[in-house]
Each structure stands twice: as C-alpha cells, then as structure tokens.
Amino acid sequence: MSSNEQRKLLGQFVRSHRDRITPDLSVRRRRTPGLRREELAARAGIGVTWCAWIEQGRDVSVSPATLARLAVALALTPAERAYLFELAGRRDPEAPRSAPISQAPEAVTALVAALSCPAYGLDPQWNACCWNAAAERLFVGWLGEGQQRNLLLYMFAEPSSRELIPDWEDRARRVLAEFRADYGRLVDDAALGELVERLRAESEFFAREWDAQSVMAREGGSRMFVHPQDGPLAYVQHTFSPAERPDYKLVTLFPEGDSPA
C-alpha cells in the first residue's frame, strides 16, 4: 500500500468515527452527523486546520501524541486505536511491552501439541514459549530442561547450533534479518535492546551482521540438519501467526524424504 493510500484511509477512518460520536450538547438542527470537525479538534487539543488536513489525506506528519489524543477523542476501542496508529505509520506510546518467555496463546499451544512433526511457538522476543517432543529432540541445546530458550541466543551463542545446522552462516544471517523486521516494531522494548547488546558482545558474527542492517520477511522452505543421533535430516519449514496475537509465531517443520516426523 502506498503512503498516499494510507493517508487517505487514515482520513476516511477519522472522519467515519467522528460521524459516530454523539455531541456533548444536543442541537436541534445539525447539518452533519456526530461531531463537527471543530468539536473533534477541541476534544483532541489540535487545530481545526490540522484536523481537516488529516481527514483530507494530506501529506502531514502526525505525531504519536496527536494520534493518542485523537484516539481518546474518538473513543476508539483498543483494536481501532491500533489500526489508527498502523495507518499513520506510528508506534503507539501506550502499546503494551512484551514480556520475556510469556505464555503462548492457546491456539499456538494446541496446534504444537497436536502435531507429530517438530513444532514450536515463539513469543515477541523470540523466546520459545511452547514446543513438542519432536522439536525438543531435533533442536539439541535449545529446547529442553535447563536450555537457553531464546532462538537468537541459541543461534549465535550456543556452539551446538553450528553442529546441528550445516549451512549455519547463511541460516544465521537470515534469522537475524527476519528478527530485525520484528525489532523495528518493538524498537522501544528495553528487554529486546538488552538482548541485542548482549549478542553484540558475545558474537562477532552477530555484531557484524546487525550493523549490515539486513531486513527480510520470515519465509519457509527447506531446512537441513545433521543430528548427533539421527544423522542428516531434511524438513520444510512453515511459519504462522494466530489472528488474535499476530506478534506470536507458530513454526512447523514437515519432514522431507526419509526424515522422521
């Protein structure tokens, strides 16, 4: 979607919700439904001209603070408020921060448990929040009792990952580029900042690739492993996000050829 289309959608969204608001005072004759533009501007503490430009989809830079006041003035629900900030391309200052190793959504845990092939869930900080027995067996040194459950720390600070993954350098580079796409949406998260600084200190490869600024969408495809007990294994990876919590991920590995389920 182009920025021009986003601005138009933002303007239409604000106008539509302005029309739904009941005015503070009943007036017998009103030419417009809901609030007048100057009434919304007064509620939000912004200029009437500024409010008009937003509704007209003009190329203006709307600050997060202004959007927050608009959201309150329009009495938006949490989902509507998130949509408002998404259209404006801004981060909501009141959005909840992610917590380390948080509880996985029920949809993710149910699917992970139901699958016989390796499957696991990732929380917003890329901690493994649930996994099945097949995944625990496959990922030696990551999933299991007493192991480091963060995928980034496993990839860049756990030596066994290099033994398990034959194309480790290419995979590690891609994992980091995929993580950066998520990091851009949570750049103010203190825990993620601490994780990045820790990895920069512990892994020269991570520090170099982090500075390269590569960004990629998370994609599936073939994944090869050399397991210490099971030998060479081949899977096809697929990643899904639950509709109710799109900041979580469900990762599945379906066997290729003779690889065990």
N, C-alpha and C positions, 0 to 999 in steps of 0.2 A: 504494500500500500504506500503511495507517495505521501510526502508531508502535506501537500496541498489537500489531498483527500482526507487525511487525518484531521486537518484543521476544520474542514467542512463538517465532518462527522462530530467533532467536538462542539462546534457551534450549534448544530442541529440538536445534539444531546442537551446542551444547556438550555436552549430555547424550549424544547419539549418539556423539560422538567420545570422550567419557570412557569409554563402554562398550567401545570398541575397544582401549583401551590395556592392554597386558599389565602386571600389577602387578609391582613390584620384587621382592617376595617371594612365593613360592608358598605358598598356604594351602589345606589340604585341603578345607575347607568354606567357600564364599563364597556369600552369597545374591545377590550382584549380579555381573554380568559386568564385566570390565575393572576400572577404578579405582573405589574408593569416593569419595564426594564429599569426605570429609576428606583423602583422599590427593591428589586433584587440587588442593584448596586449599593443601595443604602444598607441592606441587610449584610452584604458581604464586605462592606467597607472599602469599595473600589469606586472609581469614577464611572459615570454613566457612559462616557465615550469609550472607555476601556471595555466595559461590559458589551457594548454594541459591536466593537471590533471582534471580540471573541465569538459572539453569535454569528457574525458575518463571515467567519473563517479567514480573517485577515492574518497576515504573517506577523504576528506579535509574539513576544516571548512571555509566557505566563509562568510566574514563579510558583514553586510548591506551596508557599504560604498563601498566595492568592487562590490557588486551587483548593486548598484546605478550607478557606473561608467560603468559597463558592459551594463546596460540598455541604458545609453546615447550613448555609443559607437556603440551599435547595432541599435540605432534609434527606440526603441520599442514604440509601442502605449501604452496608459495607461492600457488597458486590458492585453497586452503582458507583460508589466512590473509587473503587479500584479501577473500574472501567474509565472513569473520568481522567484519572492520572495516566492510564495507559494511552488514551487518545492524545493527551497533551505531551507524552514522552517525558514525564517527570516521575520522580520517586516520591511516594507518599511519606512524609516525615513521621507519620504516626503508624506506619505499617509495622506489624509485629516482627521482631527479630527472630531468627531461627535459633533453636537451642541444640546443643550437642547431643548426638545419639538420642533423638526424640522418638516417641512411639510412632510406629508405622501406621498409616491409615489401614482400616480394616480390609479394604479392597485389595491392598498390596499383600498383606499377610495371608489372606485367604487364598489368593492365586499362587503365592510362593509355596504354601503348604500343599496345594492341590497338584502341583507339577512334579513329575518324577525326574525331569531333567534339571540340571543346575539352574537355580533361580535365586535372586536376592533383591532386596529393596535398598535404595539409597535415600537418605534424608537430604535436606537442603545443603548441608555442609559436606555431603558425600561420605557420610558415615554409613556403614552397613547397619540398617535398623532391623532387618529380618533376613533369614536365609533358610534354605532347606538342607537336608543331609547331603544331597548330591553336590551342592555348591560348597559345602564345608569340606568335602573330600577333595574336590577339584582344586580349590584355592588354598594350597598349603602355605601356612604362615600368615594368612589373613583372617579367614573365618574360623572361629573355634574358640574354645575357652582360653582366656588369657592373651589372645592375639590382639594386634592393633587393628581396629575396625575401620579406620579411615582409609578410603581407597587411594588417596593421594600419598599418604604416608606409606602405605603398603608398596605402591609402585616405585616410589623414589627413595625410600629409606630402609626397605626390607630386602636384604640380599637374595632371599629365596624367590622373589618375583622375577629376577633376571634368569634364574634357572628354569622356572616354570614356563616363561614366555620366550620362545626362541627369537621372535622379532621384537625384542623388548624395546629397543631405542625408538623404532617407528611407533609402536603402540603407546609408549610413554609420552611421546611428543603429541600424539593425537588425544590421549586422555587429558593432557594439560590444556590443549586448545579447546576441548569440549568443556572443561571445568571453567575456563575463563569466560565462556559465554554465560554461564550461571553467575559467576563472580561479578559480572557487570551489573546484574540486577540486585546484588546484595553487597555492593562495594562498601557500605557503611557498617556492615556486620563486623563487630570487633573480633569475634571468635575466628571468622574467616581470615581477617587481617593477620591475626596471630599465627594461624596455620601457614599462611603464605610466608611469613617471616621465618618461621621455624624451618620450612622446607628450603628456603633460600640458603639458610645457614648450614643445613645438613646435606644438601645435594647440589654440587656444582652444575650438574646437567639441568636440574630444575631451574636454578638461577639464570642460567644462560637462555633456556627456552622461554622462561617467564618474561625476560627482557625482550625477546623476539616479538612479543605481542600477537601471537597467532591465535585466531578465534575460529572455531568450527562448530557446526551443529552436530549433536550426538547422532551417530549413524550406526546401523547394524552392519552385518557382513561376516565373513569367515574369521574365525579365531582359532589359532593353533596353540597347543600346549604340549609340553614334554613333562609328563607327570612322573614323580620319583617311583611310584609303584605301578601305574597303569601304562607308562610309556607315552608315545605320541598320540594325541587326541585332537580331533577336529570338530568344531561346532559352528553354528550360525547364530550370531547374537541379534536379539531384538530388544528394543527399549520402549517402554510405555510409561505414560504418566496418568494417574487417576484424575478424573474430571473434577472431583471435589478438592483435591490437593495437588495441583499441577507442579508444585515445587518438589514433589517426591518422584522417584523413578522406580519402575519395576524392570529388572534386567533378566532376560531368559537366554539360555544357551541350549539350542536344539542340536542334537548330535548329527554329525555328517558321517557317512560311511559306517565303519565298524566301531565308532566311538560309543562308549556306554551311555545310557540315558541318565 
